[in-house]
């Protein structure tokens, strides 16, 4: 299964993790997709030049792990940096272990990690894997104008296990995506904002202040699921000061589906 990918100036990058499909498992009444802890992870690098085909993909390989969505990727000379949340084991319990092992919530914690490969090397191994934060979470986003380029700011949904969850009936795994996180790659500093014990958050999106605004100069917008109220709020933050909390909140007139992905487009581009 290949769920997400990244684009840089000269390449398209595909990370392939071992979420495998099986007709045999379906015939047994089990889920079609499952996670296989015995298989490696691959990163395919496809040139964007005219005439390039699948035969031009260069494959790099690393040990088994789980990675789903991509924050960004960019080139640095012969090196390519690929930033993605990485977990030791499967993060999503709806992809069960194909060998029958129970879901492991501690090994499911994903941490933003930079994979680096060197296109000038003769090796198919990753050059390095560097954890960029200690905040566990997923669904990363950036200022989209910097997609495929060196960038400074990133936001994502964080599972803060130190915060209480007071939902009636609990939640899957006892955890919810209850915090908005931010990283400043230039300074290494982080910020976070917790949405409370009975709420959860959907994917953040960046709105630039204007077409020529510097990176990060704008707002973060996201949906907050007010779970006990069965309602939804639209929250707006100063993008680089999320720790101060929302600067505006609007009650959505209908309860939004309990989802995660989101995008923002300006009215003139809709």
Secondary structure, 3 states (H helix, E strand, C coil): CCCCEEECCCEEEEEECCEEECHHHHHCCCCCEEECCCCCEEEEEEECCCCCCHHHCEEEEECCCEEEEEEEEEEECCEEEEEEEEECCCCCCCCCECCCCCCCCCCCCCEEEEEEEECCCCCCECCEEEEEEEEEEEEEECCHHHCCCCCCEEEEEECCCCCCCCCCCCCHHHCCCCEEEEEECCCCCEEEEECCCCEEECCCEEEECCCCCCCCCEEEEEEEEECCCCEEEEEEEECCCHHHCCCEEEECCCCCCCCCCCCCCCHHHC
